[in-house]
Amino acid sequence: MSNLVEGELRRQGRTAFDVDIGDEAFAFTNVSFEDRKVTGAQIAEAVGANPATDYVVLLHLPNHQLETIRPNETVDLKDGARLFVIKGDGTDRFFVDGIPLEWPRKTLTGTSILFLAGKGADLELVLERQDQPDKVIDEDDEVRIGAPGVEKFHTRPAQVNVTIFVNTRPTPWTKKRIKFEEVVLIAYPVPPPGKEIVYTVGYFDGPPKHPEGSLTQGKSVRVRDQMVFDVKFTDKS
């Protein structure tokens, strides 16, 4: 909904309710509704999912559970609510730290499962298995949740003990990820002289799906043993 329409609604004493609607790839679209009470069909139609009966609509609750909204079912949305609209005819159930979750697709990545369960990126996901040892699920690993039975996962602090190289200097690292600011601090524990220092951080020999790239302020990357970081600075003053 445009700002002009939202402004007109408010002039009429009505409110626009903004929600985020995600797809199976976890790409979100911000959508506004004139009424906070909408049906599952209206939610699906808002992102072009027609016919609505071919899609599953899920409401991501504050406690991180997922609730299926049927096409003719009305839900009372709160501003900023998060939903998913995904093609499918049903969901499979699984648990993370006892939290019941459901999903219309047969597979999910480790990152997506942690996101749905509201777990931090510094935790690792563990698939519980009865007939063999539990399995640590990497961020990029795809897990089949549509298999017979109900999959159960738990999380724990990531058990990491690797060596990374920052500007050729070997550095022990014990966290699953490393932030831009942490790499910069390792490279320059004493900030370079200058009033406006700007850092650039590049890396290579990283995780298989993202072996090289750059980090920007506020971002992080998953670490791998022998991963290499190159930190440079420029004085913009």
N, C-alpha and C positions, 0 to 999 in steps of 0.2 A: 504494500500500500504506500502511496506517495505521501510526502510531508503535507502536500496541499489537502489531500483527502483526510489525513489524520487531523489537520487543523480544523477542517470543516466539521468533523465529528465532534471535536472538543467544543466548538462554538455552539453546537446543538446540544451540548450537555451529555454527549455520549463519549465513550472511551474506546480507543483502539488497543487491542490486546496483542502484544508481540510474542511470538513463540519461535523456537528453532526446530525445524523438521529435517531429520537426517535420512540418508539412504543407506543401502547395504555397504557402501564404501566409507561411511561416516563423514560424508560431505554434507554440510548443513546449509539450509536456506532459511533466512529470516522471513517470517510470514506474519501478517497482521489480520486479525479478525475483528469485526465490529461488535460481536457479542462473545462473551467469554464462554457461553454454553454452546458448544458445537457438537455435531455428530461425527462419528468416524468417517462417514462418507464425505463430509465437508472438509475434513482434514486431508483426506486423500486427494480430493479434487483441487485443493489449494496448491498442490505441487504437480498437478497434471497427471495424477495416477487414476486412470480410467480404464475399465469400470472399477469402481471401488471394491467390488466383491473379489477382484483378482489380487488384492493387496492386503497385507497385514498392517494394522496401525497399532503402534505401541507407545504408551505413555511412560516416560522414564521418571519414576517417582523420586521425591527427595531422599528416601531411604535406599535408593539405587535399584529397587525392584522394578521390573517391567510389567506393565499391565496392558493386556490386549483390549482394544476398543473396537467393538463390532460396528459395521457400517451404520446400523440404525440406532446405535447406542449413543446417548448424550453424555459428554464429559464437561465438567466445570473447570476450565483452564485458569491457571494463574499466569500473570504476566511473566515472561521469561521461561515458561515451561519448555521442556525438551521432549520431542516426539520422534518416532521413526515411522516411515512409510516404505514398506519393502514388499516386492512381489512375492506371493506365496499363498498357500492355503492352510497353513497351520504353523505351530511352533514346537520346538523341542526344548525341554527343560534341563537346566543344569544348576549347580550350586557353587558359589565362591565364598569361602569362609562362612558357610551356612546361609548366605543370602540366596534366595531362589530367583533365578533369572530364566528368561526364555528368549528364543531367537528363531526367525523364520528360515534361515539358511542352515545348511548342514555343517558348515565349517566356520570357524572364527580364528583370527590370529591372537596370539598372546596379548599383544597391545590392546586389541579391541576388548578382550575379556576383562582386562584390568580397568579399562575405561568404563565399561558398563557397571562394574562392581564398585567404582569410585575409589580405586586403589592407586597409590602413588607410584611413579615411575621407578623409584628406588627399590621397590619390592619385586621379588620374583614369584612367578606363578608355578605351582606344583600340581600336576595331575595325580590324583590318588588312584592307585591300582591295587587289586586284591591278589592277583596271581603272580605279580612281579614287583620289583621296587618302584616306588613312586618316581615320576618323571618330571624334571624341570622343563618348563615350556619357555622357549626363548621368545623375544618380542615378535619376531617375524615368522615363528612356527605357526602352521595352520593345524588346528585341533578339530577333529570330527566330533561334533556334539549330537549328531543325529544317529549315532550308533545305538543298538539295543541297550536298554538300561539308562540310568541317569548318571552323567559324568559329574564327579565332584572334584573341586579344586580347593587348595588353600594357598595362602600367601605367607611369605616370610621375608625377613631382610635378605637382600641379595648377598650370596656368598661369593665374593670376588676377591681375587688376589693376583693382580697382574702388574706388569711393568709397562709404562708408557714412556715415550720419548718426547720431551718438550724442548724445542730448539737444541736437539741432539743430546740433552741431558736426561739420563734414565731416572724415572720417578716411580716409586711403588704407588699403586692405587687400589683402594679396597671398596669402591662404590661401583654400582652398575652403570652409572652415567657420569659424565663430567660436564660442567657448565662452562660457558664462555668465560665467565669471570674467574673461575677456578684455574683454567688454563693460563689466563693472563697473569694471575698471581704467581703461578709456578714459574712462568717465564721471566717475570719482572717483579720479584718480591719488593724491590725498591723502585717506585715509579720513575720513569725517565724524566729529566728536567723539561719543563715546558708548561705553558698555561692551558693548552688545548691538545692533549695527546689523544690520538685516535688509533685503536688497535685493530688489526686484522688477524684472524685465526683460520688457518687451513689445516687439513688433516688428510692422511692417507694410511693404507694398511688397516682400514677400519672394518666394521662388520660386513659380511658378504653382500648384503643388499645395498649398502651404502659405503663402499670401501674408501671413497675419497669425497671431499667436499669442503665447505667452509662453515664456520660457526659465526653467528651474529649475537649481539648483546641480548642477554636474557634467554638464549636458547641452550640446549644441551644435546649431547650425542652419546650413544651407547659405546662403551669402551671395549677394546679387545687387546689381548696380550701383544706387546710389541707395536702397538699403534703409535703413529708418529704425528706430532703436532708442530706446526711452524707458526710462530707468533712474530709479527712485525708491528712497528708503530710509526706514526707520522705526527709531527707537531704542526697543527693547523693554525697556531697563533701567529 
